[in-house]
Amino acid sequence: MSSYSYSTLPKGSIRLLRLAPQNDKFSTIQCHLFELPLSDSQSTYPYEALSYVWGSEEKPRSISIDNYDLPIGQNLHDALSQLRYPLLERIIWIDAICINQGDTDEKGRQVQSMAKIYAKASRVIVWLGSSAAESHQALEELRFAASEQPISPSRSEIGQQAVLTLLRRPWFQRIWVLQEVAAARHVVIICGATEIDGYAFCSGLNSLNVSYETCSDLQPLVRSVTYLIRGAIFRSRCANGSSDRFSLDIRPLRELVEMYHTRKATQRHDKVYALLGMSSDDPSTAGLLADYKIPWRIVFQNLIVFLLSPSVSAMTWDDKEMAVIQSKGQIIGEVSSVDRDTAWDDRQTVEITWRNAQVVRECVSRWTFQVTAKSIQVGDVVCLLQGASKPTIARLHGCHWMAIMIAVPTTDDLQGKDKGITWLELLQLISTYPHDFLLVWDWNMHSELQGEVAYEHLIRNRSPEDSKYEDHLDNAVLSGNIGLILQDLRKYKAAEHHLRKSMEALERALAGMDDLRTNFDGDVQRKYDPEKLAAVVDLFINVEGGWPPLKWAVEDGYDAAAKLLLSKADPNIKNQDGQTPMLWAATNGYQTVIKLLLSTGRVDLDDQDAAGQTPLSYAAKNGHDTAVELLLGTGKMDPDSKDNGGVEGIGGRTPLSWAAQGGHVGVVKLLLKSGQVDPDSKDERGGTPLLWAVKNGHAEVVSLLLHIGKVDPDVKETDEGKEEGGGTPLLWAAKNGSEAIVKLLLGTEKVDPSARTATGRTPLALAAENGNEAVVELLLNIAKVDPDSRDKYERTPLSLAAENGYETIVKLLLDTEKVNPWAKDKQGRDPLVWAVWNRHEAIINLLGTMSGIHERQVLQPEARQDNRFLDIHGEDYFDSRCQRLYSHVRQWVLRFSKFADMRAARLTSEIQDERIIDLLDDAILNGSDVDSYLRDRVHRRDVFMSITMTMIWEFIFTRYLFGLDREQRRALKAIERLQDQASPVEAVRQWRAITLTLLAKSEDVKSRRNEDTESVVQAVFKTLSTILLPPSNLSDVVLSQLRAVMQEAVRLSIDMRTQRAEYLMLPPLRPEYDTDGDVGSTVQFNASLMNERSEYSRSNNEELEAQGAVVRLALFPLVVKKGGDDGAGDEEIVVFPAQVLAARRHDSDTESDNISHIDADEMLDGPSG
């Protein structure tokens, strides 16, 4: 019989196989091929698509197509023999037959359409192979288990072994089968003569709870494919997609590659091409189209560029599923924990500890995504390669990094200590990529176990002509780069280990050179690449200026390396902070390095960094006596040079000023002994060495400076702009409570004991304010000191001591009988009011006994335009904040619901908590049965949204100030009521805004606010979990996300309460009930106060009001503003309308209730696949 010859297949068409009927299973298989235009019609076609394993490349069997012979594989022949009907034709699409495998162009085009082909099929037949090894029993066990009939233990054990044997069949390991069942609208699984529905197969497998202890590598393979089979019955019978590009839109290609690249394929190309039809992005932009003419190494390179960036360099091979990737990168953090879900979708939660100071420090975030082919481990590094939009997870492996997850699917719930940050914001913060990464991305799951030898061989063969000397230099570069990365991870011991290995490799390379003092010419130049050697030197110099490596070289006896660093590096080179090696050495007091640098004769000792400081300044600042002595001994620098203060510092500081500030007595003596320094030199704010010594409490240095007699003990700072400006040594000593220094200064008899700061405070006032009893006693014994002096705010020492609760000082001041205990400051507060305000009972009793406390009047503040305590915002700001909170709550509710989508919610009859039942009943405003919502996995989300916002309003927005305890709230409300009787409304609002702003910033309130926030989080979670219990392994993730939402709500509530205008979140909408408990009067839709949020509403707000629409559910309360931004007036405006779901009066409940406000497409992390 002649061989079958394919005709040219028109573009946009497919071939289908008409399988002729036959009673005799051993007779020749007769077939006919015909063409079908695969249009963009949404309907499916009455053909079946076969999912099977090709098996061996040999084709020992054949079929007859229109009386022409076509060779096929044994497994396919077995399948066709089994699939033939006795009396009816069967129409099937089979890739090995319906695609001309000899036409590479056609094969590429058809492969691109395979997702569409399987999606258009009426059903997909999974052929597991011929009957063998108890396969029939395995399928029957699964069918029996799916029917939920009890199974005896003995039968269960036998059945499980049969099922495991079945699951080891090659079909479960192949990559193409994923797309084939992912596209299917209906799946039937056949093994020999036994068949089972796909959903029943998966249900039975779940019911049997098969143990994979003896074959752990089988579990992820089975779960990933059964997860897709199980979803077939839920997919629409309509197959959407265009002829240009059809995709199942399951996940981005990067996630699919991470999950499935270890599956098997006949050709390596298929490990990529089989995933294109499932990807939700468009890889064709990177040239990733099914084209088998393109060599595998190019396909792999194109994939890497698509997943990462064109900036990376990748070396690939035609015979390996492995790539060596080079790229610049930035460290983000490291993995601190990994939790894997045992549910069907097999998700994992990875906890990341951030290490990048550009973003957040010591922040812990959690990302949840599908389990990947390679297991993520604690300690894995999270980095961002240059040009990439997603981070990479890598693991240190010898002298390189293993790519564990090439592109992590991030979420936007990254949390710092004080604020949340989105991934996009994080990307914008990262502007530098200082590290060189060498990553090996190996798709072979087990190759890492073979050790480093194979990888090292590939890495070395990047430059096959390298000599052994070049190998040493390569090792120096690789180890050095790893050391720099580990430094960023704060693994300093490990970093030093690798940097020392790098130094050792450099020493070995240099050991073969004849003369280190040559310029690398002659034979030496031929042995080395000068650029590579320079790169090694630069690498070390980039380690804090190169001097820690120099120190290591000296310590480890690597003389050649040390001399090379000194001979090749500029001893005056500056790093990004403007530091030279000498500056660094002087800062740290490295005497050996200082001596080596001085021996070069090329160091500029007067060189200044960005702050204008010299090596001597740093040595003096840090108290390195020997370093100071070495530098002074050269006679080649100015020992009295002044710095410029840098960006934020104070300019004009000298080495003596820095030594005095640090209390370094030895350095101070050396500098004074040199006779070349001005002991009374002033910086740009008037500060002298004496002032700096006093500020920092160094009595011995103060004594030294006063002893030489060349300093002004009453010098005054010139910075009058600061509250602490204008300070003298005595003012600072009194403030800090330095009794010994106060005595030294007073002993000179050259200081003014009544000097004042820029705010008018005296030494006595500062000592009283800060509780320095001994200093207060010293000053009160001086006749010139006024114990009742007032500052610019009319505050007295007694007022300051009373405010801060210093009872002994209050007694000392009262005992002088020279103070007025009822003196009021500019705010109208006397010492007693300050003591009452801060609840200092002892002082209240002390002052109260001096006069009738019950006759005292409550403070009545005047309305002032003093906004320095306030952060005033307008209604547009709060409209945006309310919208953001609404969006965050909505997204969290969706996540909470999606995690338990396959579970049934408890109905009201199953819930014992009356409080929760009330919340459920109150959520529905039009009289509908709330249980009808709870029964539906989509519509119950709206109920959860309503309940969550109701609890947020009740627990957070009804508080006078969230974070105050009950007694504090009562006290403040009582004061406000008294003020309402005698003060203008704007004055009262001004008082409240300032008071609450200051209270909100106190540490006690912050601490209680954190505790109260956690209580609200637990209350909301407990309430919703009572209705719908999420998977236990995801509870921490859900709680973490809810915690971020509540923190946002608390911040908004505080911002609203600290305005002069009143911002009010009104109570949630409620209908009126009759005496029987039924809805008597529904809530009418009001377009001026409400906003309809259904995505499917056919009317706008004004039309809904005109139609007499009623509110079904309230999703977010109404927010209004009362009064102007200055607190005046009582005019009310709507800031953020109530967000509701409404229904027209003539709509049926069924019709209106089928509209849900929260849709799965709003998930930040995409569809679950």
Secondary structure, DSSP 8 states (H G I E B T S, - for coil): --B-------TTEEEEEEE---S-TTS--EEEEEEEE--S-SS-EEEEEEE----SS---EEEEETTEEEEE-HHHHHHHHHH--SSS-EEEE-HHHHS-TT-HHHHHHHHHTHHHHHHHEEEEEEEEES--TTHHHHHHHHHHHHTT----HHHHHHHHHHHHHHHTSGGGGBSHHHHHHHH-SSEEEEETTEEEEHHHHHHHHHHHT---TT-TTHHHHHHHHHHHHHTGGGS-SS----SS------B-HHHHHHHHTTSB-SSTTHHHHHHHTTBSS-GGGGT-S--TTS-HHHHHHHHHHHHS-TTSEEEE-TT-SEEEEEEEEEEEEEEEEEEE--STT-EEEEEEEE--TTT-SS-EEEEEEE--SS---TT-EEEEETT-SS-EEEEEETTEEEEEESS----S-EE-SS-EE-HHHHHHH-----EEEEEEEE--TTGGGG-SHHHHHHHHTTSTT--HHHHHHHHHHHHHHHHHHHHHTT-HHHHHHHHHHHHHHHHHHHHT-S-TTS-S-HHHHHHS-HHHHHHHHHHHHTTGGGHHHHHHHHHHT-HHHHHHHHHHS-TT---TTS--HHHHHHHHT-HHHHHHHHHHT---TT---TT---HHHHHHHTT-HHHHHHHHHH--S-TT-----TTTS-S---HHHHHHHHT-HHHHHHHHHHT-S-TT---TTS--HHHHHHHTT-HHHHHHHHHHT-S-TT-----TTSTTTT--HHHHHHHHT-HHHHHHHHHHT-S-TT---TT---HHHHHHHTT-HHHHHHHHTSTT--TT---TT---HHHHHHHHT-HHHHHHHHHTT-S-TT---TTS--HHHHHHHTT-HHHHHHHHTTTTGGG------------TT-----HHHHHHHHHHHHHHHHHHHHHHHHHTTTS----GGG---HHHHHHHHHHB-SS--HHHHHTSTTTHHHHHHHHHHHHHIIIIITSSSTT--HHHHHHHHHHHHHHHHHS-HHHHHHHHHHHHHHHHTSHHHHHHHHHHHHHHHHHHHHHHHHHS---GGGHHHHHHHHHHHHHHHHHHHHHHHTSSSEEEE------EE-TTSSEEE--B--TTTEEE--TT-SS-HHHHHHTT-EEEEEEE--EEEES-TTS----EEEEE-EEEEEE-TTS-HHHHHT--S--GGG-TT----
